[in-house]
């Protein structure tokens, strides 16, 4: 079974404190991954308190670009620092994790379409590595560089490696309705449109609404769930909100 798992930026970092890793929580997640029986696993993590503040400072988002090379280096360096921490936590737990930096691999064309080669990721899986990618800054034709979210990467990777299941581990237990209850299933954006909003902390990639829109485009079932449900998801059980178009 091939699984693409995203660890949200608000899960692996303390999002209200700039460049602060949520060390204990990350270590627990890494142990859960290590204990799972997943054959082929690709991990993606968000930017949290590393990437988002730097992107916001430079006025860069998924739609607003920059041609300032110093800004690109600043954002990319912050994300590489976080990636090192995530890869390190997984490695400490016994997971054969290796880093993959999207800025050096992908780009957006003049129509804004994401091009992310996945052959190298598939090769890593064949050699029993666990590739770990992350939201990043990305060269964009005609716009310098923009932000690519972990959610967009998840969609591209899921298609590229033929994922059987996709999971987004967030700080909430699923997509919540207006009463704060988990929506068990979403098959169209309108199913939960009234409840979807933006993230409370600085986020330049669109919050939960963007996650749901991206996951509805997948050909495989996707789940949004909290850290406590990670084991269930990796075991092949339903977790949080099931999303499929």
C-alpha positions in Angstrom: 0.0 0.0 0.0 1.3 3.4 -1.0 0.4 6.2 1.4 1.0 10.0 1.2 0.9 11.6 4.6 1.0 15.3 5.3 1.9 16.6 8.7 0.4 20.0 9.0 2.7 23.0 9.9 0.6 23.7 12.9 1.2 20.1 14.1 5.0 20.0 13.7 5.6 23.5 14.9 4.4 25.9 17.5 2.6 28.1 15.0 2.3 31.1 17.3 6.0 31.2 18.0 8.4 31.9 15.1 10.7 29.1 14.0 9.8 26.8 17.0 9.5 23.1 16.5 6.8 21.2 18.5 9.5 18.7 19.6 7.5 16.4 21.8 4.5 16.2 19.5 6.8 15.6 16.5 8.6 12.9 18.3 5.3 11.1 19.2 4.2 11.4 15.5 7.5 10.0 14.3 7.1 7.0 16.7 3.6 6.3 15.4 4.9 6.4 11.8 7.8 4.0 12.8 5.4 1.6 14.3 3.1 1.5 11.3 3.1 -1.3 8.7 2.9 1.0 5.7 4.9 -0.5 2.8 5.5 2.7 0.8 5.2 6.1 2.6 5.8 9.6 1.4 5.7 12.4 4.0 5.0 16.0 3.3 5.0 18.7 6.0 3.7 22.2 6.1 5.6 25.5 6.9 4.1 26.4 10.2 6.0 29.0 12.1 9.0 28.6 9.8 7.9 29.2 6.3 4.7 31.3 6.7 6.2 34.3 8.6 9.1 34.6 6.2 6.7 34.4 3.2 4.4 37.0 4.7 7.3 39.3 5.5 8.3 39.3 1.8 4.7 39.5 0.5 4.9 36.1 -1.1 1.9 33.7 -1.3 0.6 31.1 -3.6 -0.7 33.8 -5.9 1.7 36.8 -5.2 5.3 36.2 -6.4 8.7 37.8 -5.9 11.7 38.3 -8.1 13.9 39.1 -5.1 16.5 36.3 -4.9 17.2 37.2 -1.2 13.6 36.7 -0.4 13.6 33.3 -2.1 16.7 32.2 -0.2 15.2 33.4 3.1 12.0 31.4 2.7 13.7 28.3 1.3 16.3 28.3 4.1 13.6 28.5 6.7 11.8 25.5 5.2 15.0 23.5 4.9 15.6 24.1 8.6 12.2 22.7 9.4 12.6 19.8 7.0 15.9 18.9 8.7 14.0 18.8 12.1 11.2 16.6 10.7 13.6 14.2 8.9 15.7 14.1 12.1 12.8 13.2 14.3 11.7 10.4 11.9 15.2 9.1 11.7 15.5 9.1 15.5 12.4 6.9 15.6 13.9 4.4 13.1 12.2 5.7 9.9 14.5 5.7 6.8 13.6 9.3 6.1 15.4 11.4 3.4 14.9 15.0 2.5 13.4 16.2 -0.8 13.3 20.0 -1.5 10.6 21.0 -4.0 12.4 24.3 -4.9 15.1 22.3 -6.5 12.8 19.9 -8.3 9.6 21.6 -9.5 8.2 24.8 -11.0 5.0 26.5 -12.1 4.4 27.3 -15.7 2.9 30.5 -17.1 -0.6 29.2 -16.4 0.2 28.5 -12.8 0.2 24.8 -13.2 2.5 22.9 -10.8 5.1 20.6 -12.4 6.7 18.3 -9.8 8.7 15.3 -11.1 7.9 12.2 -9.1 10.3 9.7 -10.7 12.9 10.4 -8.0 10.3 9.9 -5.3 9.2 6.6 -6.8 12.8 5.5 -7.0 13.3 6.3 -3.3 10.3 4.2 -2.4 11.7 1.3 -4.4 14.9 1.5 -2.3 12.9 1.6 0.9 13.5 5.2 1.7 10.8 7.5 3.1 10.9 10.7 1.1 10.1 13.8 3.1 8.9 16.9 1.2 7.6 20.2 2.4 5.8 23.3 1.4 8.3 25.6 -0.3 9.0 28.6 -2.5 8.8 27.6 -6.2 10.0 29.2 -9.4 7.0 30.5 -11.3 7.1 31.5 -15.0 6.4 35.2 -15.3 6.1 35.8 -11.5 9.6 35.1 -10.1 8.7 32.7 -7.3 5.6 31.9 -5.4 4.6 29.6 -2.5 3.6 26.0 -3.1 1.6 24.5 -0.3 2.0 21.1 1.2 -1.5 20.4 0.1 -0.7 21.1 -3.5 2.3 18.8 -3.2 0.2 16.1 -1.7 -2.2 16.1 -4.7 0.7 16.0 -7.2 2.5 13.3 -5.3 -0.6 11.2 -4.9 -1.2 11.2 -8.6 2.5 10.7 -9.4 3.1 7.7 -7.2 -0.3 6.2 -7.4 -1.2 6.6 -3.8 -3.8 4.3 -2.3 -4.6 6.6 0.6 -3.9 10.2 1.5 -3.9 11.7 5.0 -3.7 15.2 6.3 -2.8 15.3 10.0 -4.0 18.6 11.4 -4.5 20.2 14.8 -8.2 19.5 14.5 -10.0 16.2 14.5 -11.4 16.6 11.0 -13.3 19.2 9.0 -15.7 20.7 11.5 -19.2 21.9 10.9 -20.6 25.2 12.3 -21.4 23.4 15.6 -17.8 22.2 16.0 -18.6 18.6 15.1 -16.6 16.5 12.7 -18.1 16.2 9.2 -17.7 12.4 8.6 -17.7 12.6 4.8 -17.3 15.3 2.0 -18.0 14.4 -1.6 -18.4 18.0 -2.8 -17.1 21.4 -1.6 -20.7 22.5 -0.9 -21.0 19.8 1.7 -19.0 21.9 4.2 -18.7 25.3 2.5 -20.4 27.2 5.3 -18.0 25.8 7.9 -14.8 26.3 6.0 -12.7 29.3 7.0 -9.1 30.5 7.2 -6.4 29.5 9.7 -6.2 31.6 12.8 -2.4 32.0 12.6 -0.5 33.5 9.7 -1.1 31.2 6.7 -0.3 32.1 3.1 -1.7 28.9 1.6 -5.4 29.1 2.1 -6.4 27.3 5.3 -8.9 24.4 5.5 -10.9 25.5 2.5 -7.9 25.1 0.2 -7.2 21.6 1.7 -10.7 20.4 1.0 -10.7 21.7 -2.6 -7.3 20.1 -3.3 -8.3 16.7 -1.8 -11.5 16.6 -3.8 -9.4 16.5 -7.0 -7.7 13.2 -6.0 -8.5 9.8 -7.4 -7.9 8.1 -4.0 -9.7 8.6 -0.7 -8.3 11.3 1.6 -8.7 11.9 5.3 -8.3 15.0 7.5 -7.7 14.1 11.1 -6.0 15.0 14.3 -2.7 13.6 15.7 -4.6 11.1 17.9 -6.0 9.4 14.8 -2.7 9.0 13.0 -2.3 5.4 14.0 -5.8 4.6 12.8 -5.1 6.2 9.4 -1.8 4.3 9.0 -3.6 1.1 9.9 -6.0 1.6 7.0 -9.0 2.6 9.0 -11.2 5.7 8.5 -10.0 8.7 10.5 -11.6 12.1 11.0 -13.2 13.3 7.8 -13.2 11.2 4.6 -12.9 13.3 1.4 -13.4 11.9 -2.0 -14.8 13.5 -5.2 
